[in-house]
Structure formats: structure tokens, C-alpha cells
Amino acid sequence: MYRSATAYIILFAAVGAYAPFLQQYYQSLGIPLWEIGLLAAFTSTMALSAAPVWGAIHDHVPASRLLIPLAASIATVGAIGLALAGATPWLALAAATWAIGMSGTSPMMDVRVLSIVGANRARYGWIRACGSASFIVVAPIVGLLVDRGGMSAMFWVMIPAIALAGVAAITLPPRLDSVRPPSLRKAPGTVLRHRPIALFLIGSTAAWTAISFQNSFFSIYLRSLGAPSSEVGWTWAIAATMEIPVMFLFPWLARRFGIERLLVAGAAIVFLREIANVAFTSPELLLACSLVQGAGYALMLIGGITFVSLQAPKGTAATAQGILSGVTASLAAILGAGVGGQLAGLLTIRGLYVVAACLGALAVAMIAVAVLPVSRLRSLPAAADASPPSRAP
């Protein structure tokens, strides 16, 4: 457990270094908003294509300790390229390389840790909370570094953290799956034909696209409202603060309410945050509202990973997580950054946030339709077992 927590702490130190500041870095290179959106959409397309491939390979060699370090090494090379390329055509190649590597690092680590916790999948939240704690600490520190050393200072933390995360992953116990997986070519189709997962992915796409509409331009939006980079870092860190208690409490909450209900609640909380981004223009108020986002984000993230791990067909655990990661971190980013960049150019960022709130409301309904029937079906056997035996007259 401690080795798993350490790997997440290092990995999310890297996330805390780039997530709040990467779009600002692109902007500091003189790249306009619409091109930033296209660049983010392009790199997300690379990640969307790569994530299921990483997962399918991991399902075929589950005992390998080298796949996560390999993915982290590719991401490190791409991150170095981002730091050195500047506003040249090489920037797109570097961003794509970084995205391909990162698309394998996180979901494969998720599957490895889910294998460690075994049948009690909800305990994954305890370990993942360590990553959120790391994000909370690192994001404001990188904000201070950026204020003093310029936008490129984010790479002082980002590059070594990605490399060290790959090294830390070597210490994790290997997966010892005994089930023969489908072929590399058939594995993604096997997952997508599984109805509960397919319906959930549709709702998740809507929910995470709305989140991507918000996050892709949130740092730029805060700066336009007069917030310094240090405050931008604090806003992202505060958003992650509520993730930690929710992740620690997730096993108890899951037993009390069910994973599916927690997923719907998480989507509803995030929807409230999206309304707040439309209603308020004060950086201080937006910073305070970030607390709400953290709770909803944690429920959706841990709930989604756990739901998919429980529903994945035999032998497709890593493939299913790779597809989920492709939806939450890549497809949603393609739509959020690509389409969102165009909408921001036409409607302003605040106008984009109105669209995000409408999509978030739709996502709540779609996720409810996708997952609540699964909860009801699972409760039927338990109800039957609890009923008293019938007595003959």
C-alpha cells in the first residue's frame, strides 16, 4: 500500500505542475486561444488512440513491471520537448509524445493498484487520495515558481516527477491475472459491447466534456480577472482539497449508498460548480467555489474507475481502464479544448461556461440512466437472500 501511495504522490506532483499552467505556457509563447484549443485537441487525440493500446498490451503481459516505466519515459521525453520547442512546429510533436506516454502511465497504474487491493475495490480511493494531497501541495508551489521564474518554471517540477513516477512504478507488485484475455484487436470491442460500460461511457463523455470546457481555459479566465499565477495555483489546489476526505470516505460511502448513486451525486455536484463559474466573476468567490468541485470530481473519478473495474469483462481490466481514461482525459479534452476553444473565441470564456453548465445538466441525467439500473439489479439478489423462507401451509 505504501509503495502504491508513493507512486501516486510522485505522479500527481507532475500533474500539479502542468495541469494549472500548461495552457498559460502555450499562451506565453504567443499562441492564440483558438490554436491552443486545436493543440490540446490534437494531443488528446493522440492520447485517446494510445490509451486503449497501452491497456490491451498490459492485459496480455499483466506481470510485466516495465510497461509503466516505458510509458513514463516516453512522457518525459515529450515534456522535455515541450520545454525546448518553443512556438515551432516541433511543439505539436513534443506535446503528442508527452500525451501518448501519459495516457499509458496513469490507467496502467490504476489497474495495478486495483489488483493490489483485490476484492475491496473501494479501498482504491484511500491510495488515490495521496495523489490528490500531492497535487494540493505542488500546484501552489509551482505557481510561486512561475511568478518568479516565468512559465517555463513548471518544467522544473514536471519533468523529474514524471521520470521518478516511472521508477516508483517498478516497485509495485505485478498483476497475476489468470484469465486469458481477448486478442489485442478484439479487447476494446469486447469492452465496448458490454452494455453497462457502454452506456456509462456515453454519460461520462458528456460530464467530462463539460468539465473540460471549464478547465481548459480556467487559468486563462482567472488571469483575465486579475488573479496572479500563485492564486491560480491555489485555486486548483483548493479544488483538490475536498477530494481527499471524499476519497478516504469512499469505501464507507459506497457501502452506505452504492457506487452508482455516488456517481450521480458527483455529476450533480460538478454541475453546481459549473453554474457558479457562470454566476460569479470574482477570483476570490471562484476560489471558494472550488471546494465544491473537489467533492464532485472525487466521486466521479473514483466511482467511475471502480464501476468500470467491477463491470469489465474477464481479462479486459486494463483495456477497460484505458478506454475510460481515453474518454475522461482524452475524448473529453478533444471536445472541451477543440470545440471549447472555438466557442470561447465566439462567445467569450464566460459564454463557453454557460454551454458547459447546460451540458453538465444533461450529463447528470445520462449517467443516472446508465448506472442506476445496475444498482437495482445488484440489489435484487441481496433482497432475495434476505427474505425469509416460505412455509408450507
C-alpha positions as semicolon CSV with decimal commas, in nm:
position;residue;x (nm);y (nm);z (nm)
1;M;0,000;0,000;0,000
2;Y;0,282;0,240;0,090
3;R;0,459;0,177;-0,240
4;S;0,135;0,242;-0,428
5;A;0,078;0,566;-0,238
6;T;0,434;0,678;-0,311
7;A;0,391;0,618;-0,684
8;Y;0,070;0,825;-0,685
9;I;0,230;1,105;-0,483
10;I;0,510;1,139;-0,739
11;L;0,284;1,107;-1,042
12;F;0,039;1,370;-0,920
13;A;0,322;1,605;-0,832
14;A;0,377;1,610;-1,209
15;V;0,005;1,667;-1,268
16;G;0,009;1,954;-1,016
17;A;0,295;2,108;-1,210
18;Y;0,131;2,108;-1,552
19;A;-0,249;2,095;-1,514
20;P;-0,300;2,455;-1,391
21;F;-0,030;2,608;-1,610
22;L;0,010;2,430;-1,943
23;Q;-0,246;2,643;-2,128
24;Q;-0,087;2,957;-1,982
25;Y;0,250;2,830;-2,103
26;Y;0,116;2,796;-2,456
27;Q;-0,030;3,146;-2,431
28;S;0,306;3,283;-2,309
29;L;0,460;3,154;-2,634
30;G;0,227;3,386;-2,827
31;I;-0,017;3,115;-2,937
32;P;-0,376;3,246;-2,974
33;L;-0,672;3,089;-2,793
34;W;-0,812;2,904;-3,092
35;E;-0,472;2,748;-3,169
36;I;-0,431;2,648;-2,804
37;G;-0,763;2,467;-2,833
38;L;-0,656;2,290;-3,151
39;L;-0,320;2,192;-2,999
40;A;-0,490;2,049;-2,692
41;A;-0,741;1,863;-2,911
42;F;-0,459;1,719;-3,123
43;T;-0,260;1,591;-2,826
44;S;-0,578;1,449;-2,670
45;T;-0,647;1,262;-2,995
46;M;-0,305;1,101;-2,965
47;A;-0,381;1,004;-2,604
48;L;-0,726;0,871;-2,697
49;S;-0,568;0,643;-2,957
50;A;-0,285;0,529;-2,731
51;A;-0,466;0,462;-2,401
52;P;-0,662;0,151;-2,511
53;V;-0,348;0,015;-2,679
54;W;-0,148;0,051;-2,359
55;G;-0,431;-0,121;-2,171
56;A;-0,462;-0,411;-2,416
57;I;-0,086;-0,471;-2,404
58;H;-0,095;-0,464;-2,024
59;D;-0,379;-0,721;-2,023
60;H;-0,161;-0,955;-2,231
61;V;0,150;-0,915;-2,013
62;P;-0,003;-0,836;-1,672
63;A;0,307;-0,945;-1,478
64;S;0,539;-0,702;-1,661
65;R;0,694;-0,430;-1,444
66;L;0,834;-0,242;-1,744
67;L;0,525;-0,106;-1,921
68;I;0,457;0,181;-1,678
69;P;0,825;0,292;-1,675
70;L;0,824;0,275;-2,057
71;A;0,515;0,497;-2,078
72;A;0,663;0,738;-1,821
73;S;0,990;0,754;-2,019
74;I;0,802;0,846;-2,337
75;A;0,610;1,114;-2,144
76;T;0,937;1,250;-2,002
77;V;1,089;1,283;-2,349
78;G;0,777;1,467;-2,465
79;A;0,785;1,700;-2,163
80;I;1,148;1,790;-2,236
81;G;1,043;1,867;-2,593
82;L;0,764;2,094;-2,466
83;A;1,017;2,290;-2,264
84;L;1,261;2,330;-2,554
85;A;1,050;2,352;-2,871
86;G;0,901;2,699;-2,824
87;A;0,636;2,821;-3,071
88;T;0,762;2,599;-3,355
89;P;0,610;2,303;-3,540
90;W;0,815;2,078;-3,309
91;L;0,585;2,182;-3,023
92;A;0,299;1,971;-3,160
93;L;0,524;1,665;-3,192
94;A;0,653;1,712;-2,837
95;A;0,300;1,754;-2,700
96;A;0,182;1,440;-2,881
97;T;0,475;1,236;-2,746
98;W;0,408;1,359;-2,393
99;A;0,035;1,279;-2,423
100;I;0,097;0,928;-2,560
101;G;0,323;0,848;-2,266
102;M;0,093;0,996;-2,001
103;S;-0,209;0,816;-2,149
104;G;-0,049;0,486;-2,052
105;T;0,112;0,580;-1,722
106;S;-0,197;0,669;-1,518
107;P;-0,451;0,399;-1,625
108;M;-0,195;0,118;-1,604
109;M;-0,103;0,233;-1,256
110;D;-0,475;0,238;-1,167
111;V;-0,515;-0,123;-1,279
112;R;-0,202;-0,232;-1,092
113;V;-0,328;-0,074;-0,770
114;L;-0,680;-0,215;-0,815
115;S;-0,518;-0,556;-0,845
116;I;-0,330;-0,494;-0,519
117;V;-0,644;-0,402;-0,321
118;G;-0,823;-0,710;-0,456
119;A;-1,193;-0,759;-0,398
120;N;-1,226;-0,446;-0,186
121;R;-1,204;-0,213;-0,488
122;A;-1,334;0,086;-0,292
123;R;-1,003;0,097;-0,099
124;Y;-0,851;0,236;-0,418
125;G;-0,984;0,574;-0,303
126;W;-0,753;0,574;0,000
127;I;-0,445;0,535;-0,219
128;R;-0,565;0,780;-0,484
129;A;-0,622;1,040;-0,210
130;C;-0,245;1,050;-0,158
131;G;-0,214;1,168;-0,517
132;S;-0,465;1,445;-0,457
133;A;-0,272;1,553;-0,147
134;S;0,043;1,575;-0,358
135;F;-0,142;1,786;-0,616
136;I;-0,262;2,023;-0,343
137;V;0,091;2,081;-0,217
138;V;0,265;2,106;-0,554
139;A;0,026;2,329;-0,754
140;P;0,068;2,642;-0,534
141;I;0,445;2,588;-0,512
142;V;0,470;2,574;-0,890
143;G;0,252;2,887;-0,906
144;L;0,510;3,070;-0,694
145;L;0,792;2,937;-0,913
146;V;0,608;3,059;-1,223
147;D;0,559;3,406;-1,073
148;R;0,932;3,431;-1,007
149;G;1,087;3,235;-1,292
150;G;0,835;3,257;-1,577
151;M;0,604;2,997;-1,724
152;S;0,886;2,758;-1,812
153;A;0,947;2,707;-1,438
154;M;0,667;2,449;-1,438
155;F;0,904;2,209;-1,614
156;W;1,147;2,219;-1,319
157;V;0,896;2,002;-1,131
158;M;0,703;1,836;-1,412
159;I;0,990;1,660;-1,592
160;P;1,167;1,496;-1,296
161;A;0,833;1,399;-1,136
162;I;0,717;1,208;-1,446
163;A;1,050;1,026;-1,469
164;L;1,050;0,937;-1,097
165;A;0,690;0,812;-1,119
166;G;0,805;0,555;-1,373
167;V;1,086;0,446;-1,141
168;A;0,846;0,419;-0,845
169;A;0,607;0,203;-1,050
170;I;0,876;-0,066;-1,081
171;T;0,836;-0,135;-0,709
172;L;0,464;-0,219;-0,740
173;P;0,371;-0,589;-0,729
174;P;0,288;-0,730;-1,073
175;R;-0,061;-0,829;-1,179
176;L;-0,105;-1,204;-1,174
177;D;-0,425;-1,239;-1,378
178;S;-0,513;-1,599;-1,451
179;V;-0,781;-1,523;-1,711
180;R;-0,679;-1,542;-2,074
181;P;-0,762;-1,203;-2,231
182;P;-0,916;-1,145;-2,574
183;S;-0,679;-1,067;-2,859
184;L;-0,528;-0,720;-2,879
185;R;-0,756;-0,643;-3,171
186;K;-1,075;-0,771;-3,007
187;A;-1,022;-0,648;-2,650
188;P;-1,157;-0,290;-2,698
189;G;-1,465;-0,422;-2,879
190;T;-1,530;-0,672;-2,600
191;V;-1,537;-0,386;-2,350
192;L;-1,749;-0,153;-2,563
193;R;-2,008;-0,423;-2,632
194;H;-2,066;-0,463;-2,259
195;R;-2,387;-0,262;-2,217
196;P;-2,338;-0,115;-1,866
197;I;-1,992;0,015;-1,957
198;A;-2,103;0,143;-2,298
199;L;-2,393;0,344;-2,152
200;F;-2,177;0,476;-1,872
201;L;-1,909;0,591;-2,118
202;I;-2,169;0,796;-2,308
203;G;-2,275;0,976;-1,991
204;S;-1,914;1,018;-1,881
205;T;-1,822;1,171;-2,215
206;A;-2,085;1,440;-2,163
207;A;-1,984;1,501;-1,800
208;W;-1,610;1,519;-1,859
209;T;-1,654;1,730;-2,172
210;A;-1,840;1,986;-1,960
211;I;-1,554;1,972;-1,709
212;S;-1,303;2,013;-1,992
213;F;-1,492;2,319;-2,117
214;Q;-1,433;2,465;-1,771
215;N;-1,076;2,352;-1,703
216;S;-0,921;2,411;-2,045
217;F;-0,949;2,786;-2,009
218;F;-1,000;2,832;-1,635
219;S;-0,645;2,950;-1,563
220;I;-0,660;3,197;-1,852
221;Y;-1,003;3,312;-1,728
222;L;-0,869;3,374;-1,376
223;R;-0,575;3,571;-1,512
224;S;-0,816;3,784;-1,718
225;L;-0,999;3,861;-1,393
226;G;-0,674;3,987;-1,239
227;A;-0,560;3,680;-1,043
228;P;-0,180;3,622;-1,022
229;S;-0,027;3,283;-1,110
230;S;0,014;3,199;-0,741
231;E;-0,362;3,243;-0,689
232;V;-0,430;3,030;-0,996
233;G;-0,223;2,754;-0,839
234;W;-0,411;2,790;-0,510
235;T;-0,746;2,768;-0,688
236;W;-0,654;2,437;-0,846
237;A;-0,512;2,314;-0,514
238;I;-0,826;2,410;-0,320
239;A;-1,037;2,228;-0,578
240;A;-0,839;1,916;-0,492
241;T;-0,867;1,971;-0,115
242;M;-1,216;1,823;-0,088
243;E;-1,106;1,525;-0,295
244;I;-0,902;1,385;-0,007
245;P;-1,175;1,337;0,258
246;V;-1,420;1,214;-0,007
247;M;-1,167;0,961;-0,137
248;F;-1,088;0,838;0,214
249;L;-1,459;0,808;0,292
250;F;-1,542;0,649;-0,043
251;P;-1,538;0,286;0,085
252;W;-1,787;0,375;0,360
253;L;-1,998;0,588;0,125
254;A;-2,002;0,309;-0,132
255;R;-2,125;0,058;0,124
256;R;-2,386;0,303;0,253
257;F;-2,523;0,443;-0,074
258;G;-2,380;0,234;-0,357
259;I;-2,118;0,327;-0,617
260;E;-2,380;0,412;-0,878
261;R;-2,560;0,667;-0,660
262;L;-2,226;0,827;-0,573
263;L;-2,152;0,865;-0,944
264;V;-2,480;1,051;-0,999
265;A;-2,418;1,268;-0,691
266;G;-2,069;1,354;-0,817
267;A;-2,204;1,464;-1,155
268;A;-2,467;1,680;-0,981
269;I;-2,205;1,848;-0,759
270;V;-1,986;1,926;-1,058
271;F;-2,291;2,073;-1,232
272;L;-2,339;2,312;-0,937
273;R;-1,976;2,421;-0,974
274;E;-2,036;2,490;-1,344
275;I;-2,328;2,715;-1,253
276;A;-2,103;2,901;-1,006
277;N;-1,848;2,971;-1,281
278;V;-2,124;3,142;-1,478
279;A;-2,272;3,331;-1,185
280;F;-1,953;3,475;-1,029
281;T;-1,668;3,681;-1,171
282;S;-1,469;3,742;-0,851
283;P;-1,148;3,531;-0,835
284;E;-1,198;3,501;-0,458
285;L;-1,551;3,364;-0,494
286;L;-1,443;3,126;-0,768
287;L;-1,161;3,010;-0,543
288;A;-1,410;2,937;-0,264
289;C;-1,642;2,750;-0,501
290;S;-1,352;2,526;-0,598
291;L;-1,414;2,333;-0,277
292;V;-1,744;2,211;-0,420
293;Q;-1,579;2,090;-0,739
294;G;-1,331;1,872;-0,550
295;A;-1,601;1,660;-0,385
296;G;-1,786;1,601;-0,712
297;Y;-1,467;1,531;-0,903
298;A;-1,360;1,270;-0,646
299;L;-1,694;1,089;-0,657
300;M;-1,692;1,080;-1,036
301;L;-1,327;0,977;-1,064
302;I;-1,310;0,704;-0,800
303;G;-1,667;0,595;-0,871
304;G;-1,601;0,569;-1,243
305;I;-1,278;0,373;-1,206
306;T;-1,440;0,138;-0,952
307;F;-1,759;0,094;-1,157
308;V;-1,565;0,005;-1,471
309;S;-1,333;-0,232;-1,282
310;L;-1,636;-0,420;-1,148
311;Q;-1,815;-0,432;-1,484
312;A;-1,519;-0,510;-1,711
313;P;-1,543;-0,847;-1,890
314;K;-1,293;-1,110;-1,778
315;G;-0,939;-1,044;-1,897
316;T;-1,003;-0,682;-2,003
317;A;-0,935;-0,489;-1,680
318;A;-0,654;-0,271;-1,819
319;T;-0,824;-0,231;-2,157
320;A;-1,141;-0,107;-1,985
321;Q;-0,945;0,141;-1,774
322;G;-0,757;0,257;-2,083
323;I;-1,086;0,324;-2,262
324;L;-1,224;0,505;-1,957
325;S;-0,908;0,715;-1,940
326;G;-0,942;0,784;-2,311
327;V;-1,294;0,917;-2,250
328;T;-1,226;1,117;-1,933
329;A;-0,882;1,251;-2,017
330;S;-0,869;1,249;-2,396
331;L;-1,200;1,245;-2,583
332;A;-1,348;1,495;-2,339
333;A;-1,038;1,710;-2,378
334;I;-1,065;1,693;-2,758
335;L;-1,420;1,821;-2,742
336;G;-1,355;2,054;-2,449
337;A;-1,040;2,215;-2,585
338;G;-1,109;2,190;-2,959
339;V;-1,477;2,280;-2,965
340;G;-1,439;2,484;-2,646
341;G;-1,164;2,695;-2,799
342;Q;-1,384;2,782;-3,093
343;L;-1,681;2,861;-2,865
344;A;-1,461;3,072;-2,638
345;G;-1,348;3,270;-2,941
346;L;-1,710;3,329;-3,045
347;L;-1,887;3,361;-2,708
348;T;-1,601;3,458;-2,470
349;I;-1,488;3,219;-2,197
350;R;-1,786;3,306;-1,978
351;G;-2,021;3,229;-2,265
352;L;-1,845;2,893;-2,303
353;Y;-1,918;2,829;-1,935
354;V;-2,291;2,873;-2,000
355;V;-2,270;2,596;-2,260
356;A;-2,074;2,382;-2,012
357;A;-2,345;2,420;-1,746
358;C;-2,614;2,308;-1,992
359;L;-2,407;2,006;-2,092
360;G;-2,340;1,928;-1,726
361;A;-2,714;1,915;-1,653
362;L;-2,761;1,672;-1,943
363;A;-2,471;1,461;-1,814
364;V;-2,635;1,414;-1,473
365;A;-2,942;1,264;-1,640
366;M;-2,739;1,046;-1,878
367;I;-2,521;0,900;-1,602
368;A;-2,829;0,829;-1,390
369;V;-2,992;0,640;-1,678
370;A;-2,669;0,447;-1,737
371;V;-2,576;0,334;-1,385
372;L;-2,882;0,329;-1,158
373;P;-3,036;0,021;-1,324
374;V;-2,711;-0,165;-1,246
375;S;-2,752;-0,071;-0,880
376;R;-3,109;-0,200;-0,875
377;L;-3,011;-0,527;-1,043
378;R;-2,733;-0,586;-0,792
379;S;-2,971;-0,526;-0,501
380;L;-3,217;-0,793;-0,619
381;P;-3,006;-1,097;-0,518
382;A;-2,935;-0,942;-0,178
383;A;-3,307;-0,878;-0,125
384;A;-3,386;-1,237;-0,222
385;D;-3,123;-1,371;0,019
386;A;-3,261;-1,156;0,300
387;S;-3,622;-1,270;0,254
388;P;-3,747;-1,534;0,499
389;P;-3,804;-1,884;0,362
390;S;-4,161;-1,962;0,270
391;R;-4,351;-2,206;0,486
392;A;-4,581;-2,468;0,351
393;P;-4,943;-2,426;0,461
